[in-house]
Amino acid sequence: MTEIIIDSVIDSIKLLPFLFLTYLFMEWLEHKTGSAARNTIRIAGKLGPVWGGLLGVIPQCGFSAAASSLFTGRVITVGTLIAVYLSTSDEMFPIMISNAVPAATITKILACKAAIGIISGLVVEYVYTHVLKKQEKEMDIHEICEEERCNCEHGLLSSALTHTLHVFVYIFLISLALNIIIGLVGEETLAGLFTGAPIVGELIAALVGLIPNCASSVVITQLYLEHIIGTGAMMAGLLVNAGVGILILFRLNHDRKQNFRIIGLLYGLGVFWGIIIELTGIVF
């Protein structure tokens, strides 16, 4: 139990710099920018999936947490959020490095995740705005302030710190619960779930990848390196593995139907691309 608590604390502490800088940026945006600057951000946001896909591959799950916060404040679009989620690398990168996986192989996987994130994000953005004829809500960072009771009038640093501490406690408690569950179930039990028929592996891997905890990406990466699962299942699991970004989304965005639609879309895209990769015989 002590080890589980320590791991949960460490996983949560890693996010602190990303959370604080994100909220500091959002507070500055709310207090210092006028309508012209906000319109510029929204126009630039149309190409947000490109930036989201590129930034997401940086091996830190903090980017998905930051993206969820920015989406809740309507600073970025749903297409950008999906791009970040799909390209986020989380624990895959350090595990492959520690297992002496060739740099060329790691680069190919990261490039594939980035490309999938960008393409999927742009498609989602197009369908959302041109096919479904929906418009993003106006940027409303103040909504988060009201929910968190952060006393924004006391200054940017104080408000950003309050936001960060509230979310940090939330992440720690959820991570602790997940680590306990995973510890009780066991990684070997999880490994046994992937030995089914074709396509089933991608479906199950994506379900495991949705677990908002670094352990899920660790399990999927290790199973791939040990040749227990194929490339398609590995990619399906890692593509949907947005880490604590999902926790932040449900913590801050109170449109539960929208949250579940986003998670369903993320899962569907992960399985789709995993099957495509498996059927085309792509290897890294």
C-alpha positions, 0 to 999 in steps of 0.5 A: 500500500505504501508503494501504491501511495508513493507512486500515486503521489509521484504521478500527480506531482509530475503534472503540477508544472503543466497544470500551473502554467496552463491555469496561469496562461488562462488567467492572463488570457481572461484578465489581459486580452480584449475581444480582438485578441480572443478572436485571433485565438479562435481563428488560429484555432482552426489549425489547432489540430496540427499544433495539438498533434505535434505537441502531444507527442512530447512524452509528458501526459501533462499536455493532455491535462492542459488541453482538457483545461483549455477546452473547458475554457473554450480556448481550443476546439474539440478537434484540437482536443482530439488531436492532443489525446490521440498523439499523447505519448505518456509513459510509452517513450521512457519505457521504450528507451529503458528497453533499448528500443532503436531510436528510429523505431520510437521516432516512427511510432511517435510520427505515426501517432502525430499524423493520426492525431492531426488527420483525425483532429482536422476531420473531426473539426470539419465534421463538427463545423461543416457537416453537423453545423455546430459552433464552438461556444464563446471562450469562457474561462471565467466559468472555471473560476466560478466553479472552482471558487478561486477568488480571481480578483486576488491576482493571477498567481493566487487564482492559478495556484488555487486551480492547480491545487484543487485539480491536483488533489482530485487527480491524486485521489483518482490515481490512488484508487486506480493504482489500488485496483490495478494492483489487485487485478494484476498486470498478468490478468490484464495481459491475458485479455489480449490473446483473443481473436483478431480485432478483439485485441484492438477493442480490448487494448483501446479499453485498457488504454482509456484507463486514465492512469500511466499504468495502462500505457505501461502495460500496453507498451510492455505487452508489445515489447514482449510480443504478446500483442501486435502493432495494431493492438499496441497503437489502438491502446496508446492512441486512446491513452490520454492519461489524466486528461480525461480526468480533467475533462470530467472534473471541469467540463460539466456537459457530461453528454459531451464528455462521453461523446468525446470519449466514445469518439476517442475510443472509436478512432483508436480502434479504427486506426489500430485495425487499419494498421493491423490489416495493412501489416504496418510494423515499426 
